[in-house]
Amino acid sequence: MANEIHIDYASGNTVYAVVRDGAGKVWYPAGQVFEDWGTSGRDADSYDISLSDKNGDRYVGDFDANISAGRYTIQAFLQAGANPADSDDLVGSDEMIWRGGRRLSVDKILANKALQNKVSGAIDYYDDDGQTVILTHTPTDDQSSITRTLS
């Protein structure tokens, strides 16, 4: 896949992205690992993902296919100097649900097959292949509340 990262910012600049996991650790592309910012003296130049200016105030870049499925935050920075630096300004951010090879979106879930088990009430949402379950939603209720559990 390509161009999973989309950032809106004024065209004609140099904008790059970094990826953070739920614990706030940053993706280190060369090491293929999430780590604390600054591990072993690394800085923004070690964590940056280059973005291409597509004009019309849109920058795009590739999300590393080696990152495992999960929820991530993409941060975009305006590069001030010749290389990315820790002092560069944050200009945007985005949340992404990554399915290991592609970005998951709400319209993706709604457009594919879903089946409900009438005994348990669990609803399985399927990938494009119609075989792989990408989300299970199990609604339950009692006298005073309704609970939805995602897995």
N, CA, C and O atoms as a GROMACS GRO file, in nm:
protein
  604
    1MET      N    1   0.086  -0.118   0.000
    1MET     CA    2   0.000   0.000   0.000
    1MET      C    3   0.090   0.124   0.000
    1MET      O    4   0.210   0.117   0.024
    2ALA      N    5   0.026   0.236  -0.027
    2ALA     CA    6   0.102   0.361  -0.030
    2ALA      C    7   0.008   0.477   0.002
    2ALA      O    8  -0.113   0.469  -0.017
    3ASN      N    9   0.069   0.584   0.050
    3ASN     CA   10  -0.004   0.709   0.076
    3ASN      C   11  -0.117   0.693   0.178
    3ASN      O   12  -0.225   0.750   0.160
    4GLU      N   13  -0.092   0.616   0.284
    4GLU     CA   14  -0.194   0.602   0.390
    4GLU      C   15  -0.197   0.724   0.481
    4GLU      O   16  -0.298   0.749   0.547
    5ILE      N   17  -0.088   0.798   0.486
    5ILE     CA   18  -0.080   0.918   0.571
    5ILE      C   19  -0.123   1.038   0.488
    5ILE      O   20  -0.069   1.062   0.380
    6HIS      N   21  -0.218   1.114   0.540
    6HIS     CA   22  -0.267   1.236   0.474
    6HIS      C   23  -0.265   1.350   0.576
    6HIS      O   24  -0.324   1.340   0.683
    7ILE      N   25  -0.197   1.457   0.541
    7ILE     CA   26  -0.188   1.574   0.629
    7ILE      C   27  -0.223   1.698   0.547
    7ILE      O   28  -0.174   1.716   0.436
    8ASP      N   29  -0.307   1.783   0.602
    8ASP     CA   30  -0.342   1.909   0.538
    8ASP      C   31  -0.255   2.021   0.595
    8ASP      O   32  -0.257   2.046   0.716
    9TYR      N   33  -0.180   2.086   0.507
    9TYR     CA   34  -0.099   2.201   0.546
    9TYR      C   35  -0.064   2.276   0.418
    9TYR      O   36  -0.062   2.218   0.309
   10ALA      N   37  -0.036   2.405   0.431
   10ALA     CA   38  -0.010   2.490   0.315
   10ALA      C   39   0.100   2.432   0.226
   10ALA      O   40   0.209   2.399   0.273
   11SER      N   41   0.070   2.418   0.098
   11SER     CA   42   0.166   2.366   0.001
   11SER      C   43   0.290   2.456  -0.008
   11SER      O   44   0.285   2.574   0.027
   12GLY      N   45   0.399   2.397  -0.055
   12GLY     CA   46   0.522   2.472  -0.072
   12GLY      C   47   0.616   2.464   0.047
   12GLY      O   48   0.717   2.535   0.052
   13ASN      N   49   0.584   2.380   0.143
   13ASN     CA   50   0.668   2.364   0.263
   13ASN      C   51   0.727   2.224   0.265
   13ASN      O   52   0.698   2.141   0.179
   14THR      N   53   0.809   2.198   0.364
   14THR     CA   54   0.858   2.062   0.387
   14THR      C   55   0.794   2.014   0.517
   14THR      O   56   0.822   2.066   0.625
   15VAL      N   57   0.709   1.914   0.503
   15VAL     CA   58   0.635   1.859   0.617
   15VAL      C   59   0.671   1.711   0.627
   15VAL      O   60   0.679   1.641   0.526
   16TYR      N   61   0.694   1.665   0.749
   16TYR     CA   62   0.721   1.523   0.771
   16TYR      C   63   0.633   1.473   0.884
   16TYR      O   64   0.573   1.552   0.957
   17ALA      N   65   0.626   1.341   0.898
   17ALA     CA   66   0.540   1.281   1.000
   17ALA      C   67   0.621   1.189   1.090
   17ALA      O   68   0.728   1.140   1.052
   18VAL      N   69   0.569   1.167   1.209
   18VAL     CA   70   0.617   1.061   1.298
   18VAL      C   71   0.495   0.982   1.344
   18VAL      O   72   0.384   1.035   1.347
   19VAL      N   73   0.516   0.856   1.379
   19VAL     CA   74   0.407   0.769   1.424
   19VAL      C   75   0.430   0.736   1.571
   19VAL      O   76   0.541   0.701   1.611
   20ARG      N   77   0.323   0.747   1.650
   20ARG     CA   78   0.331   0.715   1.793
   20ARG      C   79   0.227   0.607   1.826
   20ARG      O   80   0.118   0.604   1.770
   21ASP      N   81   0.265   0.519   1.917
   21ASP     CA   82   0.172   0.417   1.962
   21ASP      C   83   0.090   0.470   2.080
   21ASP      O   84   0.104   0.585   2.119
   22GLY      N   85   0.004   0.386   2.136
   22GLY     CA   86  -0.084   0.426   2.244
   22GLY      C   87  -0.011   0.466   2.372
   22GLY      O   88  -0.067   0.537   2.455
   23ALA      N   89   0.112   0.420   2.389
   23ALA     CA   90   0.192   0.455   2.506
   23ALA      C   91   0.274   0.581   2.483
   23ALA      O   92   0.346   0.625   2.573
   24GLY      N   93   0.263   0.640   2.363
   24GLY     CA   94   0.337   0.762   2.332
   24GLY      C   95   0.476   0.737   2.276
   24GLY      O   96   0.549   0.831   2.247
   25LYS      N   97   0.512   0.611   2.261
   25LYS     CA   98   0.643   0.580   2.202
   25LYS      C   99   0.641   0.612   2.052
   25LYS      O  100   0.535   0.608   1.989
   26VAL      N  101   0.758   0.642   1.998
   26VAL     CA  102   0.769   0.684   1.859
   26VAL      C  103   0.830   0.571   1.776
   26VAL      O  104   0.917   0.499   1.824
   27TRP      N  105   0.784   0.556   1.651
   27TRP     CA  106   0.835   0.454   1.561
   27TRP      C  107   0.972   0.495   1.510
   27TRP      O  108   0.990   0.605   1.458
   28TYR      N  109   1.068   0.405   1.527
   28TYR     CA  110   1.204   0.424   1.478
   28TYR      C  111   1.220   0.336   1.354
   28TYR      O  112   1.246   0.216   1.366
   29PRO      N  113   1.204   0.393   1.233
   29PRO     CA  114   1.201   0.313   1.110
   29PRO      C  115   1.326   0.227   1.089
   29PRO      O  116   1.315   0.112   1.046
   30ALA      N  117   1.443   0.280   1.118
   30ALA     CA  118   1.566   0.204   1.093
   30ALA      C  119   1.576   0.080   1.182
   30ALA      O  120   1.632  -0.022   1.142
   31GLY      N  121   1.520   0.089   1.303
   31GLY     CA  122   1.526  -0.023   1.397
   31GLY      C  123   1.400  -0.108   1.397
   31GLY      O  124   1.396  -0.214   1.459
   32GLN      N  125   1.296  -0.059   1.325
   32GLN     CA  126   1.168  -0.130   1.319
   32GLN      C  127   1.111  -0.158   1.457
   32GLN      O  128   1.070  -0.270   1.488
   33VAL      N  129   1.111  -0.052   1.543
   33VAL     CA  130   1.066  -0.067   1.681
   33VAL      C  131   1.009   0.065   1.731
   33VAL      O  132   1.049   0.173   1.686
   34PHE      N  133   0.916   0.056   1.827
   34PHE     CA  134   0.869   0.174   1.898
   34PHE      C  135   0.960   0.195   2.018
   34PHE      O  136   0.996   0.099   2.086
   35GLU      N  137   0.997   0.320   2.044
   35GLU     CA  138   1.086   0.350   2.155
   35GLU      C  139   1.056   0.489   2.210
   35GLU      O  140   0.981   0.566   2.148
   36ASP      N  141   1.113   0.521   2.325
   36ASP     CA  142   1.101   0.656   2.379
   36ASP      C  143   1.179   0.752   2.290
   36ASP      O  144   1.286   0.719   2.239
   37TRP      N  145   1.123   0.871   2.270
   37TRP     CA  146   1.191   0.974   2.190
   37TRP      C  147   1.328   1.001   2.253
   37TRP      O  148   1.339   1.022   2.374
   38GLY      N  149   1.432   1.001   2.171
   38GLY     CA  150   1.566   1.033   2.218
   38GLY      C  151   1.648   0.913   2.262
   38GLY      O  152   1.761   0.930   2.308
   39THR      N  153   1.594   0.792   2.250
   39THR     CA  154   1.671   0.673   2.285
   39THR      C  155   1.803   0.673   2.208
   39THR      O  156   1.805   0.700   2.088
   40SER      N  157   1.912   0.644   2.276
   40SER     CA  158   2.047   0.640   2.216
   40SER      C  159   2.084   0.770   2.145
   40SER      O  160   2.160   0.770   2.048
   41GLY      N  161   2.029   0.882   2.195
   41GLY     CA  162   2.062   1.013   2.139
   41GLY      C  163   1.993   1.046   2.008
   41GLY      O  164   2.031   1.142   1.942
   42ARG      N  165   1.893   0.967   1.970
   42ARG     CA  166   1.823   0.993   1.844
   42ARG      C  167   1.734   1.116   1.857
   42ARG      O  168   1.688   1.151   1.965
   43ASP      N  169   1.712   1.183   1.741
   43ASP     CA  170   1.626   1.301   1.737
   43ASP      C  171   1.526   1.287   1.622
   43ASP      O  172   1.512   1.179   1.564
   44ALA      N  173   1.459   1.395   1.590
   44ALA     CA  174   1.354   1.393   1.487
   44ALA      C  175   1.403   1.337   1.354
   44ALA      O  176   1.326   1.273   1.282
   45ASP      N  177   1.528   1.360   1.322
   45ASP     CA  178   1.583   1.312   1.196
   45ASP      C  179   1.587   1.159   1.190
   45ASP      O  180   1.595   1.101   1.082
   46SER      N  181   1.582   1.094   1.305
   46SER     CA  182   1.581   0.947   1.310
   46SER      C  183   1.441   0.889   1.300
   46SER      O  184   1.425   0.771   1.265
   47TYR      N  185   1.340   0.970   1.328
   47TYR     CA  186   1.202   0.920   1.336
   47TYR      C  187   1.114   0.967   1.221
   47TYR      O  188   1.001   0.920   1.208
   48ASP      N  189   1.163   1.058   1.139
   48ASP     CA  190   1.076   1.121   1.040
   48ASP      C  191   1.036   1.027   0.927
   48ASP      O  192   1.111   0.939   0.885
   49ILE      N  193   0.915   1.049   0.880
   49ILE     CA  194   0.861   0.983   0.761
   49ILE      C  195   0.837   1.095   0.661
   49ILE      O  196   0.756   1.184   0.687
   50SER      N  197   0.904   1.091   0.549
   50SER     CA  198   0.891   1.200   0.452
   50SER      C  199   0.752   1.200   0.390
   50SER      O  200   0.693   1.095   0.364
   51LEU      N  201   0.703   1.320   0.367
   51LEU     CA  202   0.572   1.339   0.303
   51LEU      C  203   0.592   1.416   0.173
   51LEU      O  204   0.679   1.503   0.164
   52SER      N  205   0.512   1.383   0.073
   52SER     CA  206   0.518   1.451  -0.056
   52SER      C  207   0.410   1.556  -0.064
   52SER      O  208   0.295   1.532  -0.028
   53ASP      N  209   0.447   1.674  -0.112
   53ASP     CA  210   0.353   1.784  -0.132
   53ASP      C  211   0.274   1.756  -0.260
   53ASP      O  212   0.331   1.753  -0.368
   54LYS      N  213   0.144   1.734  -0.247
   54LYS     CA  214   0.058   1.705  -0.361
   54LYS      C  215  -0.018   1.828  -0.408
   54LYS      O  216  -0.113   1.818  -0.486
   55ASN      N  217   0.025   1.946  -0.360
   55ASN     CA  218  -0.041   2.074  -0.389
   55ASN      C  219  -0.183   2.074  -0.334
   55ASN      O  220  -0.232   1.971  -0.287
   56GLY      N  221  -0.247   2.186  -0.338
   56GLY     CA  222  -0.381   2.197  -0.280
   56GLY      C  223  -0.382   2.172  -0.131
   56GLY      O  224  -0.481   2.126  -0.075
   57ASP      N  225  -0.269   2.203  -0.065
   57ASP     CA  226  -0.257   2.190   0.080
   57ASP      C  227  -0.270   2.047   0.130
   57ASP      O  228  -0.327   2.023   0.237
   58ARG      N  229  -0.218   1.950   0.055
   58ARG     CA  230  -0.223   1.810   0.095
   58ARG      C  231  -0.085   1.746   0.082
   58ARG      O  232  -0.019   1.755  -0.021
   59TYR      N  233  -0.044   1.680   0.191
   59TYR     CA  234   0.081   1.605   0.194
   59TYR      C  235   0.047   1.458   0.219
   59TYR      O  236  -0.042   1.428   0.298
   60VAL      N  237   0.116   1.368   0.153
   60VAL     CA  238   0.090   1.226   0.170
   60VAL      C  239   0.221   1.151   0.191
   60VAL      O  240   0.328   1.195   0.147
   61GLY      N  241   0.212   1.038   0.260
   61GLY     CA  242   0.328   0.954   0.284
   61GLY      C  243   0.285   0.813   0.315
   61GLY      O  244   0.167   0.784   0.332
   62ASP      N  245   0.384   0.725   0.323
   62ASP     CA  246   0.358   0.582   0.344
   62ASP      C  247   0.369   0.545   0.491
   62ASP      O  248   0.465   0.581   0.559
   63PHE      N  249   0.270   0.472   0.539
   63PHE     CA  250   0.273   0.415   0.673
   63PHE      C  251   0.352   0.284   0.663
   63PHE      O  252   0.324   0.203   0.574
   64ASP      N  253   0.446   0.262   0.751
   64ASP     CA  254   0.534   0.146   0.744
   64ASP      C  255   0.454   0.017   0.761
   64ASP      O  256   0.391  -0.005   0.864
   65ALA      N  257   0.456  -0.068   0.659
   65ALA     CA  258   0.382  -0.195   0.661
   65ALA      C  259   0.433  -0.290   0.769
   65ALA      O  260   0.366  -0.388   0.801
   66ASN      N  261   0.549  -0.263   0.826
   66ASN     CA  262   0.604  -0.349   0.931
   66ASN      C  263   0.548  -0.317   1.069
   66ASN      O  264   0.577  -0.388   1.166
   67ILE      N  265   0.469  -0.212   1.080
   67ILE     CA  266   0.405  -0.178   1.207
   67ILE      C  267   0.285  -0.271   1.224
   67ILE      O  268   0.205  -0.287   1.132
   68SER      N  269   0.273  -0.333   1.341
   68SER     CA  270   0.164  -0.428   1.364
   68SER      C  271   0.029  -0.356   1.374
   68SER      O  272   0.023  -0.235   1.397
   69ALA      N  273  -0.077  -0.432   1.355
   69ALA     CA  274  -0.212  -0.378   1.360
   69ALA      C  275  -0.237  -0.310   1.495
   69ALA      O  276  -0.192  -0.358   1.599
   70GLY      N  277  -0.308  -0.198   1.492
   70GLY     CA  278  -0.340  -0.127   1.614
   70GLY      C  279  -0.382   0.016   1.587
   70GLY      O  280  -0.401   0.055   1.472
   71ARG      N  281  -0.396   0.093   1.693
   71ARG     CA  282  -0.436   0.234   1.684
   71ARG      C  283  -0.313   0.321   1.706
   71ARG      O  284  -0.239   0.301   1.803
   72TYR      N  285  -0.292   0.416   1.616
   72TYR     CA  286  -0.173   0.500   1.621
   72TYR      C  287  -0.208   0.646   1.599
   72TYR      O  288  -0.312   0.680   1.543
   73THR      N  289  -0.118   0.732   1.644
   73THR     CA  290  -0.129   0.876   1.619
   73THR      C  291  -0.019   0.916   1.522
   73THR      O  292   0.097   0.878   1.539
   74ILE      N  293  -0.056   0.992   1.421
   74ILE     CA  294   0.040   1.046   1.325
   74ILE      C  295   0.055   1.194   1.360
   74ILE      O  296  -0.044   1.267   1.366
   75GLN      N  297   0.178   1.238   1.383
   75GLN     CA  298   0.204   1.379   1.409
   75GLN      C  299   0.278   1.436   1.289
   75GLN      O  300   0.369   1.373   1.235
   76ALA      N  301   0.240   1.556   1.247
   76ALA     CA  302   0.305   1.622   1.133
   76ALA      C  303   0.380   1.745   1.183
   76ALA      O  304   0.330   1.822   1.264
   77PHE      N  305   0.503   1.761   1.133
   77PHE     CA  306   0.589   1.872   1.172
   77PHE      C  307   0.633   1.950   1.050
   77PHE      O  308   0.657   1.894   0.943
   78LEU      N  309   0.645   2.081   1.068
   78LEU     CA  310   0.697   2.171   0.964
   78LEU      C  311   0.847   2.178   0.980
   78LEU      O  312   0.898   2.224   1.082
   79GLN      N  313   0.920   2.130   0.879
   79GLN     CA  314   1.065   2.128   0.885
   79GLN      C  315   1.120   2.268   0.859
   79GLN      O  316   1.094   2.326   0.754
   80ALA      N  317   1.195   2.322   0.955
   80ALA     CA  318   1.246   2.458   0.945
   80ALA      C  319   1.384   2.464   0.880
   80ALA      O  320   1.415   2.560   0.810
   81GLY      N  321   1.466   2.363   0.903
   81GLY     CA  322   1.603   2.365   0.853
   81GLY      C  323   1.626   2.262   0.744
   81GLY      O  324   1.532   2.215   0.680
   82ALA      N  325   1.752   2.227   0.724
   82ALA     CA  326   1.788   2.131   0.621
   82ALA      C  327   1.743   1.989   0.654
   82ALA      O  328   1.718   1.908   0.564
   83ASN      N  329   1.731   1.958   0.783
   83ASN     CA  330   1.690   1.825   0.828
   83ASN      C  331   1.584   1.838   0.937
   83ASN      O  332   1.575   1.943   1.002
   84PRO      N  333   1.504   1.733   0.959
   84PRO     CA  334   1.410   1.736   1.070
   84PRO      C  335   1.484   1.759   1.202
   84PRO      O  336   1.593   1.706   1.224
   85ALA      N  337   1.422   1.839   1.289
   85ALA     CA  338   1.484   1.872   1.418
   85ALA      C  339   1.378   1.870   1.529
   85ALA      O  340   1.260   1.892   1.503
   86ASP      N  341   1.423   1.843   1.651
   86ASP     CA  342   1.331   1.840   1.764
   86ASP      C  343   1.259   1.973   1.785
   86ASP      O  344   1.152   1.975   1.846
   87SER      N  345   1.315   2.081   1.737
   87SER     CA  346   1.255   2.214   1.754
   87SER      C  347   1.152   2.248   1.646
   87SER      O  348   1.091   2.355   1.653
   88ASP      N  349   1.129   2.161   1.547
   88ASP     CA  350   1.030   2.188   1.443
   88ASP      C  351   0.890   2.196   1.504
   88ASP      O  352   0.859   2.128   1.602
   89ASP      N  353   0.806   2.280   1.444
   89ASP     CA  354   0.671   2.302   1.495
   89ASP      C  355   0.575   2.191   1.454
   89ASP      O  356   0.575   2.147   1.339
   90LEU      N  357   0.494   2.147   1.549
   90LEU     CA  358   0.386   2.053   1.522
   90LEU      C  359   0.277   2.129   1.447
   90LEU      O  360   0.231   2.233   1.493
   91VAL      N  361   0.235   2.077   1.330
   91VAL     CA  362   0.134   2.147   1.249
   91VAL      C  363   0.007   2.067   1.227
   91VAL      O  364  -0.088   2.115   1.165
   92GLY      N  365   0.003   1.945   1.278
   92GLY     CA  366  -0.118   1.865   1.264
   92GLY      C  367  -0.100   1.727   1.322
   92GLY      O  368   0.012   1.683   1.348
   93SER      N  369  -0.212   1.658   1.341
   93SER     CA  370  -0.207   1.520   1.387
   93SER      C  371  -0.332   1.448   1.340
   93SER      O  372  -0.433   1.510   1.305
   94ASP      N  373  -0.324   1.316   1.340
   94ASP     CA  374  -0.434   1.233   1.292
   94ASP      C  375  -0.428   1.100   1.368
   94ASP      O  376  -0.320   1.055   1.405
   95GLU      N  377  -0.542   1.039   1.389
   95GLU     CA  378  -0.548   0.907   1.449
   95GLU      C  379  -0.569   0.806   1.336
   95GLU      O  380  -0.638   0.834   1.239
   96MET      N  381  -0.508   0.689   1.351
   96MET     CA  382  -0.522   0.586   1.249
   96MET      C  383  -0.541   0.450   1.313
   96MET      O  384  -0.472   0.416   1.409
   97ILE      N  385  -0.636   0.374   1.260
   97ILE     CA  386  -0.648   0.234   1.296
   97ILE      C  387  -0.582   0.158   1.181
   97ILE      O  388  -0.629   0.161   1.068
   98TRP      N  389  -0.474   0.090   1.213
   98TRP     CA  390  -0.393   0.021   1.114
   98TRP      C  391  -0.422  -0.128   1.123
   98TRP      O  392  -0.415  -0.187   1.231
   99ARG      N  393  -0.453  -0.189   1.012
   99ARG     CA  394  -0.486  -0.331   1.009
   99ARG      C  395  -0.370  -0.416   0.957
   99ARG      O  396  -0.392  -0.528   0.911
  100GLY      N  397  -0.246  -0.364   0.964
  100GLY     CA  398  -0.132  -0.439   0.918
  100GLY      C  399  -0.131  -0.450   0.767
  100GLY      O  400  -0.155  -0.558   0.712
  101GLY      N  401  -0.104  -0.342   0.700
  101GLY     CA  402  -0.101  -0.341   0.554
  101GLY      C  403  -0.200  -0.243   0.495
  101GLY      O  404  -0.192  -0.210   0.377
  102ARG      N  405  -0.294  -0.195   0.576
  102ARG     CA  406  -0.388  -0.095   0.527
  102ARG      C  407  -0.457  -0.023   0.642
  102ARG      O  408  -0.463  -0.072   0.755
  103ARG      N  409  -0.507   0.095   0.609
  103ARG     CA  410  -0.578   0.178   0.705
  103ARG      C  411  -0.724   0.134   0.711
  103ARG      O  412  -0.785   0.108   0.607
  104LEU      N  413  -0.779   0.125   0.831
  104LEU     CA  414  -0.919   0.089   0.848
  104LEU      C  415  -1.001   0.215   0.867
  104LEU      O  416  -0.962   0.304   0.943
  105SER      N  417  -1.111   0.224   0.799
  105SER     CA  418  -1.199   0.340   0.813
  105SER      C  419  -1.341   0.293   0.838
  105SER      O  420  -1.374   0.177   0.812
  106VAL      N  421  -1.424   0.381   0.888
  106VAL     CA  422  -1.563   0.346   0.919
  106VAL      C  423  -1.635   0.301   0.794
  106VAL      O  424  -1.709   0.202   0.798
  107ASP      N  425  -1.616   0.371   0.682
  107ASP     CA  426  -1.686   0.331   0.560
  107ASP      C  427  -1.641   0.193   0.515
  107ASP      O  428  -1.718   0.121   0.451
  108LYS      N  429  -1.518   0.153   0.547
  108LYS     CA  430  -1.468   0.020   0.514
  108LYS      C  431  -1.546  -0.084   0.592
  108LYS      O  432  -1.587  -0.186   0.537
  109ILE      N  433  -1.568  -0.060   0.720
  109ILE     CA  434  -1.642  -0.155   0.803
  109ILE      C  435  -1.787  -0.164   0.756
  109ILE      O  436  -1.841  -0.274   0.746
  110LEU      N  437  -1.849  -0.052   0.727
  110LEU     CA  438  -1.990  -0.051   0.689
  110LEU      C  439  -2.015  -0.112   0.552
  110LEU      O  440  -2.125  -0.162   0.526
  111ALA      N  441  -1.916  -0.109   0.463
  111ALA     CA  442  -1.935  -0.159   0.327
  111ALA      C  443  -1.918  -0.310   0.317
  111ALA      O  444  -1.961  -0.369   0.217
  112ASN      N  445  -1.859  -0.374   0.415
  112ASN     CA  446  -1.831  -0.517   0.408
  112ASN      C  447  -1.936  -0.599   0.481
  112ASN      O  448  -2.028  -0.544   0.541
  113LYS      N  449  -1.920  -0.730   0.475
  113LYS     CA  450  -2.013  -0.826   0.534
  113LYS      C  451  -2.011  -0.819   0.686
  113LYS      O  452  -1.906  -0.803   0.747
  114ALA      N  453  -2.130  -0.832   0.746
  114ALA     CA  454  -2.144  -0.842   0.891
  114ALA      C  455  -2.247  -0.950   0.922
  114ALA      O  456  -2.352  -0.956   0.858
  115LEU      N  457  -2.217  -1.034   1.020
  115LEU     CA  458  -2.308  -1.140   1.061
  115LEU      C  459  -2.327  -1.136   1.211
  115LEU      O  460  -2.232  -1.116   1.286
  116GLN      N  461  -2.453  -1.156   1.256
  116GLN     CA  462  -2.480  -1.159   1.399
  116GLN      C  463  -2.516  -1.300   1.442
  116GLN      O  464  -2.598  -1.366   1.379
  117ASN      N  465  -2.454  -1.345   1.551
  117ASN     CA  466  -2.484  -1.473   1.613
  117ASN      C  467  -2.608  -1.451   1.699
  117ASN      O  468  -2.603  -1.375   1.796
  118LYS      N  469  -2.719  -1.515   1.666
  118LYS     CA  470  -2.845  -1.492   1.736
  118LYS      C  471  -2.842  -1.542   1.880
  118LYS      O  472  -2.921  -1.494   1.962
  119VAL      N  473  -2.756  -1.637   1.914
  119VAL     CA  474  -2.747  -1.689   2.050
  119VAL      C  475  -2.668  -1.594   2.139
  119VAL      O  476  -2.715  -1.554   2.246
  120SER      N  477  -2.547  -1.558   2.096
  120SER     CA  478  -2.461  -1.472   2.179
  120SER      C  479  -2.487  -1.323   2.154
  120SER      O  480  -2.456  -1.240   2.239
  121GLY      N  481  -2.542  -1.289   2.039
  121GLY     CA  482  -2.564  -1.150   2.002
  121GLY      C  483  -2.443  -1.084   1.940
  121GLY      O  484  -2.450  -0.969   1.895
  122ALA      N  485  -2.330  -1.156   1.935
  122ALA     CA  486  -2.207  -1.101   1.880
  122ALA      C  487  -2.222  -1.073   1.731
  122ALA      O  488  -2.278  -1.154   1.656
  123ILE      N  489  -2.172  -0.959   1.689
  123ILE     CA  490  -2.174  -0.921   1.548
  123ILE      C  491  -2.030  -0.922   1.498
  123ILE      O  492  -1.946  -0.849   1.550
  124ASP      N  493  -2.003  -1.004   1.396
  124ASP     CA  494  -1.870  -1.011   1.335
  124ASP      C  495  -1.871  -0.928   1.207
  124ASP      O  496  -1.958  -0.946   1.121
  125TYR      N  497  -1.774  -0.837   1.194
  125TYR     CA  498  -1.756  -0.757   1.074
  125TYR      C  499  -1.637  -0.814   0.998
  125TYR      O  500  -1.531  -0.838   1.056
  126TYR      N  501  -1.654  -0.836   0.868
  126TYR     CA  502  -1.554  -0.905   0.788
  126TYR      C  503  -1.478  -0.811   0.696
  126TYR      O  504  -1.527  -0.705   0.656
  127ASP      N  505  -1.356  -0.854   0.662
  127ASP     CA  506  -1.270  -0.785   0.567
  127ASP      C  507  -1.325  -0.806   0.425
  127ASP      O  508  -1.426  -0.875   0.406
  128ASP      N  509  -1.257  -0.746   0.327
  128ASP     CA  510  -1.298  -0.759   0.187
  128ASP      C  511  -1.309  -0.904   0.141
  128ASP      O  512  -1.390  -0.936   0.054
  129ASP      N  513  -1.227  -0.992   0.199
  129ASP     CA  514  -1.226  -1.130   0.153
  129ASP      C  515  -1.350  -1.208   0.199
  129ASP      O  516  -1.372  -1.320   0.153
  130GLY      N  517  -1.430  -1.150   0.289
  130GLY     CA  518  -1.550  -1.216   0.337
  130GLY      C  519  -1.521  -1.330   0.434
  130GLY      O  520  -1.614  -1.398   0.477
  131GLN      N  521  -1.394  -1.351   0.470
  131GLN     CA  522  -1.354  -1.461   0.557
  131GLN      C  523  -1.289  -1.413   0.687
  131GLN      O  524  -1.306  -1.476   0.791
  132THR      N  525  -1.216  -1.304   0.681
  132THR     CA  526  -1.138  -1.256   0.794
  132THR      C  527  -1.219  -1.159   0.879
  132THR      O  528  -1.264  -1.055   0.830
  133VAL      N  529  -1.239  -1.193   1.007
  133VAL     CA  530  -1.311  -1.105   1.099
  133VAL      C  531  -1.217  -0.993   1.142
  133VAL      O  532  -1.109  -1.019   1.193
  134ILE      N  533  -1.259  -0.867   1.120
  134ILE     CA  534  -1.175  -0.754   1.159
  134ILE      C  535  -1.226  -0.685   1.285
  134ILE      O  536  -1.153  -0.607   1.347
  135LEU      N  537  -1.349  -0.713   1.324
  135LEU     CA  538  -1.407  -0.650   1.443
  135LEU      C  539  -1.522  -0.736   1.491
  135LEU      O  540  -1.603  -0.782   1.411
  136THR      N  541  -1.530  -0.758   1.621
  136THR     CA  542  -1.645  -0.825   1.681
  136THR      C  543  -1.707  -0.730   1.782
  136THR      O  544  -1.639  -0.676   1.870
  137HIS      N  545  -1.836  -0.710   1.769
  137HIS     CA  546  -1.911  -0.618   1.854
  137HIS      C  547  -2.014  -0.704   1.928
  137HIS      O  548  -2.096  -0.770   1.865
  138THR      N  549  -2.009  -0.701   2.062
  138THR     CA  550  -2.102  -0.782   2.141
  138THR      C  551  -2.186  -0.692   2.232
  138THR      O  552  -2.142  -0.656   2.341
  139PRO      N  553  -2.306  -0.655   2.188
  139PRO     CA  554  -2.392  -0.573   2.274
  139PRO      C  555  -2.457  -0.659   2.383
  139PRO      O  556  -2.499  -0.772   2.357
  140THR      N  557  -2.465  -0.606   2.504
  140THR     CA  558  -2.534  -0.672   2.615
  140THR      C  559  -2.619  -0.567   2.686
  140THR      O  560  -2.590  -0.447   2.676
  141ASP      N  561  -2.721  -0.610   2.754
  141ASP     CA  562  -2.801  -0.514   2.829
  141ASP      C  563  -2.856  -0.578   2.956
  141ASP      O  564  -2.873  -0.699   2.964
  142ASP      N  565  -2.884  -0.492   3.054
  142ASP     CA  566  -2.950  -0.534   3.177
  142ASP      C  567  -3.061  -0.433   3.202
  142ASP      O  568  -3.098  -0.358   3.112
  143GLN      N  569  -3.113  -0.430   3.321
  143GLN     CA  570  -3.227  -0.342   3.349
  143GLN      C  571  -3.193  -0.194   3.341
  143GLN      O  572  -3.282  -0.113   3.316
  144SER      N  573  -3.066  -0.157   3.360
  144SER     CA  574  -3.035  -0.014   3.368
  144SER      C  575  -2.932   0.034   3.267
  144SER      O  576  -2.902   0.154   3.264
  145SER      N  577  -2.875  -0.055   3.185
  145SER     CA  578  -2.772  -0.007   3.094
  145SER      C  579  -2.760  -0.098   2.972
  145SER      O  580  -2.810  -0.210   2.970
  146ILE      N  581  -2.691  -0.046   2.872
  146ILE     CA  582  -2.655  -0.125   2.755
  146ILE      C  583  -2.504  -0.111   2.740
  146ILE      O  584  -2.450  -0.001   2.744
  147THR      N  585  -2.437  -0.223   2.722
  147THR     CA  586  -2.290  -0.223   2.710
  147THR      C  587  -2.252  -0.283   2.577
  147THR      O  588  -2.307  -0.385   2.535
  148ARG      N  589  -2.157  -0.218   2.508
  148ARG     CA  590  -2.104  -0.271   2.384
  148ARG      C  591  -1.958  -0.303   2.406
  148ARG      O  592  -1.881  -0.217   2.448
  149THR      N  593  -1.918  -0.426   2.376
  149THR     CA  594  -1.780  -0.467   2.393
  149THR      C  595  -1.720  -0.496   2.257
  149THR      O  596  -1.770  -0.582   2.184
  150LEU      N  597  -1.613  -0.426   2.222
  150LEU     CA  598  -1.543  -0.448   2.097
  150LEU      C  599  -1.424  -0.537   2.121
  150LEU      O  600  -1.357  -0.526   2.224
  151SER      N  601  -1.398  -0.625   2.026
  151SER     CA  602  -1.278  -0.711   2.038
  151SER      C  603  -1.214  -0.727   1.903
  151SER      O  604  -1.113  -0.795   1.890
   0.00000   0.00000   0.00000
